[in-house]
């Protein structure tokens, strides 16, 4: 069935505009033609209309359209919250002090391990409904709160089951999150990574590389095992100090290197040379209220492709709003609004190795967001309250869920 969307004041396409070197192209007075959920034509309204015999027409009221957002880094499957930690941190307590009193990441692990599959699924679905409301149409979710093999694999199964409860596309990653003991690397490779790949529970493997967590040598070992299983590699690096994690990600040919708060110029250059996507997570800097903001500007200036993701999780970024992260990328990380839009759409898709979305090109999925504004830049102009009117997935308007019932 042919569907014609007219009355688009500005259609924003994350193509490189060679004329002005902008990472986006804006077509005014535009239309989109969709068949079976895919874009078959886009451009000026009159031109597209001439190709749309017998199409069902939806008038969008002279509003801007941008691609559906692609959140390439989340930890959206978890149970409960860490509001107590948040409150303690605001009173000046350190992570160590909070963890010593039973908070921190291990409290999320305990809650997940003790919850039923149904409870994990129900609470996680609320998070996804909030993502959708904020314009996210594709999202990656990591394991990492189960830690023990049975719980890690169960967390991945929940992600799989969530696919039949949401119109969003979900990608899953098996994450080496916390090192319990030196032998944990073997346990992770043999009893978590391998079965996850065998049962097709994950498409990616990720490792949290930091002082006191997984070392470069651990990451190299896990990367080899992931490669042998056919999983693509992503890495959490340089969040708390410059651990030369960007260079490690480049050397291991990772698909993306995420965080990068402390990455220096040499690390950025290594990522650019390797073609590893640099993913920044400004929500963490906002939520934790400390540490440097990742420099999207420096990364782009040395040639990196910069994606932006939420890192949505209960402890360090309880922020499901990718447009807000785009606004922070512009106000705190040095990106232009065009680069920020690229980062939450095409950049996210590239960080997930997806080539059928993020741009609204011919042949791509018709996942798009209709703004309640004629000027697309308004997407970032009211941080935390982006004017999102309607979300379309494969050309169909998806129900806008009410604000999540309870966090
Ligand atoms: Zn993360």
Boltz pocket constraint, residues with backbone or C-beta under 6 A from the ligand:
constraints:
  - pocket:
      binder: B
      contacts: [[A, 73], [A, 74], [A, 75], [A, 236], [A, 311]]
      max_distance: 6.0
